[in-house]
Amino acid sequence: MTDPERPTVRVDDLEGVAELDLARAARVGYPEAVYCEGKTADQVDAIARRLREAHDTGQTRGTVLFTRADADHAAAVLAALPDARHDETARLLAWPPDPPTPTGGLVAVLCAGTSDLPVAQEAVLTARYLGRPVELVVDVGVAGLHRVLARRELIDRATAIVVVAGMDGALASVVAGLATAPVVAVPTSVGYGAAFDGLAPLLSMLNACAPGVAVVNIDNGYGAGHLAAQIAHR
């Protein structure tokens, strides 16, 4: 929910670097995220320092996520925000480091294979820092259907489900055929040549015959976790 006492537009211009949306949390209920890939370490450092100042002075609130952060980006964030949480698998940093007390429905993240784990972990942390309870299950791909069928109890409890899969991307259809909750499908770039760096699972998920599947972009764990958290808000 938005806060009527806070302005819904407050842009801070870091000239030549970024225009930070400091009122995003007040306007839509979720804080801004910083996509690090393509930015220099100095640019990320400047953004992190300004966000800390804004947080400390009450101009913004909530947890800021720094996504797709390589080692240099992470070092820059930690220099500005030493207590930030850094998850190397997800390439994500969160500050302040403690997620909010979980509210809303359960978000289940089903990861087809261990190779898909970086994207799945990005989805997990995004949903968790947006305030949802999250459970992660790894290595339940369709090469062994018994593995996902053994998770029926979790699938039945979930309010929103994120399915992360590369190669043929078939897990999304299988889970959607079992679940009452909506499925957010994330194709990954995992797979051999004909997977075309995630294009094949993307097309499979878009062509899912089971209803109730929404598809985000290739490797977009952040987008999937965010959407699932919004679905499970109430």
Phi, psi and chi 1 to 4 in degrees:
 res  aa     phi    psi   chi1   chi2   chi3   chi4
   1 MET       -  145.3  -64.8  179.1   62.6      -
   2 THR   -82.4  160.5   59.5      -      -      -
   3 ASP  -103.6  114.7 -174.8  -19.2      -      -
   4 PRO   -65.8  -17.9   22.3  -32.4      -      -
   5 GLU   -85.3   -7.0  -63.4 -177.6   -1.6      -
   6 ARG  -107.6  142.9  -70.1  175.2  177.0  -96.4
   7 PRO   -65.7  147.5   23.5  -32.7      -      -
   8 THR   -93.6   -2.8   56.4      -      -      -
   9 VAL  -134.5  119.9  176.9      -      -      -
  10 ARG  -151.8   99.7 -174.2 -168.7  -67.1  115.6
  11 VAL  -105.2  129.4  175.3      -      -      -
  12 ASP  -109.3  115.9 -167.4  -18.8      -      -
  13 ASP   -89.8  107.1 -173.8    3.6      -      -
  14 LEU   -89.8   94.8  -68.3  177.1      -      -
  15 GLU   -53.1  126.0 -172.5  172.6   -8.8      -
  16 GLY    79.7    0.6      -      -      -      -
  17 VAL  -123.0  -58.2  176.4      -      -      -
  18 ALA  -166.6  160.7      -      -      -      -
  19 GLU  -115.1  102.7  -68.4 -167.1   12.6      -
  20 LEU   -79.7  131.8  -59.8 -178.8      -      -
  21 ASP   -90.2   85.6 -174.1   -1.6      -      -
  22 LEU   -74.4  -16.6  -60.7 -178.6      -      -
  23 ALA  -100.0    9.1      -      -      -      -
  24 ARG   -58.8  -44.0 -176.0 -176.9  -63.4  -91.5
  25 ALA   -62.3  -39.4      -      -      -      -
  26 ALA   -68.5  -32.8      -      -      -      -
  27 ARG   -82.1  -45.2 -171.8  175.6   64.2 -107.3
  28 VAL  -119.2   -5.6  -58.4      -      -      -
  29 GLY    94.2   -4.7      -      -      -      -
  30 TYR  -134.4  138.5  -56.4  102.3      -      -
  31 PRO   -74.7  170.0   27.6  -34.6      -      -
  32 GLU   -71.0  148.7 -175.4  151.7   48.2      -
  33 ALA  -113.4  151.0      -      -      -      -
  34 VAL  -112.5  115.4  179.9      -      -      -
  35 TYR   -86.2  111.6  179.9   76.8      -      -
  36 CYS   -82.8  -30.1  -65.1      -      -      -
  37 GLU   -58.9  130.7 -160.7  164.6   72.2      -
  38 GLY    92.4  -13.8      -      -      -      -
  39 LYS   -95.2  152.3  -66.5 -179.5  175.0   67.1
  40 THR   -80.6  163.1   67.9      -      -      -
  41 ALA   -62.5  -37.1      -      -      -      -
  42 ASP   -64.8  -39.2  -73.4  -16.9      -      -
  43 GLN   -65.1  -43.1  -70.6  168.7  -24.0      -
  44 VAL   -64.6  -39.1  171.4      -      -      -
  45 ASP   -60.4  -45.1  175.5   82.5      -      -
  46 ALA   -63.5  -41.0      -      -      -      -
  47 ILE   -65.5  -44.8  -67.9  169.0      -      -
  48 ALA   -62.4  -42.0      -      -      -      -
  49 ARG   -66.4  -39.0  -68.3 -177.8 -172.5  -80.1
  50 ARG   -69.2  -37.4  179.9   62.9 -170.7   99.5
  51 LEU   -67.5  -35.6  -73.0  171.5      -      -
  52 ARG   -63.9  -44.4  177.4  170.2 -158.6  134.7
  53 GLU   -59.9  -43.4  178.4 -174.9  -19.6      -
  54 ALA   -64.4  -40.5      -      -      -      -
  55 HIS   -66.1  -44.8 -175.0  -82.8      -      -
  56 ASP   -66.7  -26.8  -69.6  -14.1      -      -
  57 THR   -98.6    7.2   56.5      -      -      -
  58 GLY    77.5   13.9      -      -      -      -
  59 GLN   -78.8  -19.1  -61.7  174.8   69.3      -
  60 THR  -146.9  170.5 -171.0      -      -      -
  61 ARG  -151.4  171.4   61.7 -175.7 -179.9 -177.7
  62 GLY    85.3  175.2      -      -      -      -
  63 THR   -88.5  129.7  -57.2      -      -      -
  64 VAL   -91.1  131.6  175.8      -      -      -
  65 LEU  -106.1  135.2  -59.3 -179.2      -      -
  66 PHE  -109.8  110.9  -63.2   82.7      -      -
  67 THR  -104.3  160.8   67.9      -      -      -
  68 ARG    51.2   47.3  -69.3  -63.6 -179.0   90.8
  69 ALA   -95.1  122.9      -      -      -      -
  70 ASP   -84.4 -173.2   63.0   20.4      -      -
  71 ALA   -62.0  -39.8      -      -      -      -
  72 ASP   -68.0  -41.3  -69.3  -22.7      -      -
  73 HIS   -61.5  -44.8  -64.1  134.8      -      -
  74 ALA   -61.6  -41.7      -      -      -      -
  75 ALA   -62.3  -38.4      -      -      -      -
  76 ALA   -66.8  -43.3      -      -      -      -
  77 VAL   -64.0  -43.8  172.3      -      -      -
  78 LEU   -69.8  -25.5  -68.8  170.1      -      -
  79 ALA   -67.8  -37.8      -      -      -      -
  80 ALA   -84.6  -33.0      -      -      -      -
  81 LEU  -130.6   76.6  -52.6  167.9      -      -
  82 PRO   -59.0  -25.4  -20.8   31.9      -      -
  83 ASP   -94.0    8.6   56.0  -20.8      -      -
  84 ALA   -63.2  147.9      -      -      -      -
  85 ARG   -85.9  131.7  175.2 -176.9  175.7 -178.9
  86 HIS  -118.9  118.8  179.4 -153.1      -      -
  87 ASP  -107.1  106.5 -171.1  -66.1      -      -
  88 GLU   -67.9  -33.7  -65.7 -175.3   20.0      -
  89 THR   -62.9  -47.2  -61.1      -      -      -
  90 ALA   -81.4  -10.0      -      -      -      -
  91 ARG    55.2   45.3  -65.2 -169.0  -67.7  163.6
  92 LEU  -133.3  141.1 -179.1  145.1      -      -
  93 LEU  -122.3  145.7  -64.9   98.1      -      -
  94 ALA  -130.5  135.3      -      -      -      -
  95 TRP  -147.1  133.9 -174.9   84.0      -      -
  96 PRO   -56.7  157.6  -24.1   35.7      -      -
  97 PRO   -76.8  -20.6   26.0  -34.6      -      -
  98 ASP   -92.1  125.7  -63.5  -35.5      -      -
  99 PRO   -68.5  157.0   23.7  -31.7      -      -
 100 PRO   -67.0  163.4   24.6  -33.2      -      -
 101 THR   -61.4  127.5  -59.1      -      -      -
 102 PRO   -63.5  137.8  -20.1   32.0      -      -
 103 THR  -136.5  168.6   60.4      -      -      -
 104 GLY    80.8 -167.2      -      -      -      -
 105 GLY   -83.4  167.6      -      -      -      -
 106 LEU   -76.8  134.5  173.2   67.0      -      -
 107 VAL  -103.5  119.6  173.7      -      -      -
 108 ALA  -100.8  131.0      -      -      -      -
 109 VAL  -113.5  115.6  179.1      -      -      -
 110 LEU  -106.8  119.7  -54.9 -176.2      -      -
 111 CYS  -107.3  121.4  179.5      -      -      -
 112 ALA   -62.3  -45.5      -      -      -      -
 113 GLY  -142.9  162.4      -      -      -      -
 114 THR   -59.7  -30.1  -52.3      -      -      -
 115 SER   -66.5  -20.7  -62.5      -      -      -
 116 ASP   -87.9   -0.8  -57.2  -56.7      -      -
 117 LEU   -60.6  -39.1 -174.2   55.5      -      -
 118 PRO   -56.4  -40.7  -28.7   37.4      -      -
 119 VAL   -71.4  -41.4  177.5      -      -      -
 120 ALA   -63.4  -40.3      -      -      -      -
 121 GLN   -67.2  -33.8 -175.2   69.2   -4.0      -
 122 GLU   -62.5  -41.0 -175.7 -178.4   41.3      -
 123 ALA   -65.4  -42.7      -      -      -      -
 124 VAL   -58.6  -52.0  166.1      -      -      -
 125 LEU   -67.7  -36.4  -68.0  174.4      -      -
 126 THR   -61.2  -50.6  -60.6      -      -      -
 127 ALA   -63.1  -38.7      -      -      -      -
 128 ARG   -66.9  -41.6 -174.8  166.8  -68.9  152.8
 129 TYR   -77.4  -13.8  -84.5   98.8      -      -
 130 LEU   -87.2    1.8  -94.7   60.4      -      -
 131 GLY   101.3   16.2      -      -      -      -
 132 ARG  -105.1  148.2  -56.9  -64.3  159.1 -101.2
 133 PRO   -69.3  137.5   24.8  -31.4      -      -
 134 VAL  -134.4  139.0 -175.7      -      -      -
 135 GLU  -126.0  134.5  -68.3 -172.1   31.9      -
 136 LEU  -111.1  134.5  169.5   66.3      -      -
 137 VAL  -124.5  129.1  176.1      -      -      -
 138 VAL  -113.6  142.5 -179.9      -      -      -
 139 ASP    69.6   57.1 -159.8   19.6      -      -
 140 VAL  -123.9   38.6  -72.2      -      -      -
 141 GLY   -69.5  169.5      -      -      -      -
 142 VAL   -74.9   -6.3  -62.1      -      -      -
 143 ALA   -64.4  -18.2      -      -      -      -
 144 GLY  -140.3   88.5      -      -      -      -
 145 LEU   -61.2  -25.0  -79.0  175.0      -      -
 146 HIS   -60.7  -26.8   58.9  -75.4      -      -
 147 ARG   -69.9  -42.8  -63.7  178.5  -61.7 -171.6
 148 VAL   -76.7  -33.3   68.7      -      -      -
 149 LEU   -64.9  -28.3  -67.7  174.8      -      -
 150 ALA   -70.9  -10.2      -      -      -      -
 151 ARG  -104.3   22.2  -56.0  -67.1 -179.5  166.9
 152 ARG   -59.0  -37.1  -76.9  -63.1  -54.6  -84.8
 153 GLU   -62.0  -42.6 -173.7  -87.9  -23.9      -
 154 LEU   -67.2  -43.7  171.7   61.0      -      -
 155 ILE   -59.0  -39.5  -68.5  170.7      -      -
 156 ASP   -70.3  -29.6  -69.9  -17.9      -      -
 157 ARG   -81.0  -21.9  -78.1 -167.4  -68.0  117.2
 158 ALA   -72.2  144.0      -      -      -      -
 159 THR   -89.7  -30.1  -57.6      -      -      -
 160 ALA  -145.1  145.7      -      -      -      -
 161 ILE  -126.2  131.1  -59.1  171.0      -      -
 162 VAL  -105.5  126.0  176.5      -      -      -
 163 VAL  -113.3  122.0  171.8      -      -      -
 164 VAL  -114.5  119.3 -177.4      -      -      -
 165 ALA  -154.3  141.9      -      -      -      -
 166 GLY  -108.2 -152.5      -      -      -      -
 167 MET    51.7 -112.3  -64.7 -160.4  176.0      -
 168 ASP   -87.7  -12.1   57.0   15.1      -      -
 169 GLY    66.1   18.8      -      -      -      -
 170 ALA   -74.7  -16.5      -      -      -      -
 171 LEU   -60.6  -32.7 -176.8   60.9      -      -
 172 ALA   -61.1  -44.2      -      -      -      -
 173 SER   -64.9  -40.7  -71.2      -      -      -
 174 VAL   -62.5  -48.3  171.2      -      -      -
 175 VAL   -66.0  -42.1  172.3      -      -      -
 176 ALA   -62.3  -29.3      -      -      -      -
 177 GLY   -74.5  -11.5      -      -      -      -
 178 LEU  -106.5  -21.5  -61.0  171.3      -      -
 179 ALA  -102.4  149.8      -      -      -      -
 180 THR   -90.0  -21.9   58.3      -      -      -
 181 ALA   -80.8  153.2      -      -      -      -
 182 PRO   -66.3  149.4   21.9  -31.1      -      -
 183 VAL  -112.1  126.4  171.2      -      -      -
 184 VAL  -101.5  113.3 -177.9      -      -      -
 185 ALA   -97.2  134.1      -      -      -      -
 186 VAL  -122.0  106.5 -168.2      -      -      -
 187 PRO   -73.7  141.0   27.9  -31.9      -      -
 188 THR  -114.0  164.0   74.0      -      -      -
 189 SER   -83.7   14.8   52.1      -      -      -
 190 VAL   -79.1  132.1  170.3      -      -      -
 191 GLY   146.8  167.7      -      -      -      -
 192 TYR   -77.3 -176.5  -68.4  103.2      -      -
 193 GLY   -50.3  -44.8      -      -      -      -
 194 ALA   -73.0   -6.2      -      -      -      -
 195 ALA   -74.5  -15.3      -      -      -      -
 196 PHE    50.5   48.3  -66.1  109.5      -      -
 197 ASP    54.5   36.8  -66.7  -34.9      -      -
 198 GLY   105.1   -9.4      -      -      -      -
 199 LEU   -66.8  -40.0 -179.6   59.4      -      -
 200 ALA   -62.5  -49.9      -      -      -      -
 201 PRO   -65.6  -31.5   17.9  -30.2      -      -
 202 LEU   -59.5  -48.3  170.7   64.1      -      -
 203 LEU   -65.9  -37.8  -65.5  175.6      -      -
 204 SER   -60.8  -44.2  -67.1      -      -      -
 205 MET   -69.2  -38.0  -69.0  170.7  172.2      -
 206 LEU   -65.7  -26.6  -72.2  171.1      -      -
 207 ASN   -98.4   17.9  -76.8  -68.6      -      -
 208 ALA   -56.4  131.7      -      -      -      -
 209 CYS   -81.9  -19.7   60.4      -      -      -
 210 ALA   -80.7  135.1      -      -      -      -
 211 PRO   -75.2  165.6   29.0  -34.5      -      -
 212 GLY    87.4   21.6      -      -      -      -
 213 VAL  -112.0  124.3  178.3      -      -      -
 214 ALA  -111.3  141.3      -      -      -      -
 215 VAL  -118.7  131.0 -173.9      -      -      -
 216 VAL  -101.7  179.3  -60.4      -      -      -
 217 ASN   -71.7  165.3 -149.5  -19.8      -      -
 218 ILE   -58.2  128.1  -62.0  166.5      -      -
 219 ASP    66.8   14.6  -68.4  -23.6      -      -
 220 ASN   -88.2   68.9 -171.7    8.8      -      -
 221 GLY   -63.6  -36.2      -      -      -      -
 222 TYR   -60.7  -49.7  168.3   77.2      -      -
 223 GLY   -61.4  -38.6      -      -      -      -
 224 ALA   -68.6  -44.6      -      -      -      -
 225 GLY   -63.3  -37.8      -      -      -      -
 226 HIS   -66.2  -47.5 -156.2  -62.3      -      -
 227 LEU   -62.5  -43.9  177.9   56.2      -      -
 228 ALA   -62.2  -40.3      -      -      -      -
 229 ALA   -63.8  -38.0      -      -      -      -
 230 GLN   -67.9  -40.4  -70.7  178.7  -84.6      -
 231 ILE   -62.0  -39.8  -69.0  169.8      -      -
 232 ALA   -88.4   10.6      -      -      -      -
 233 HIS   -56.8  -42.2  176.3   66.0      -      -
 234 ARG  -113.8      -  -64.8  178.8  177.1   84.1
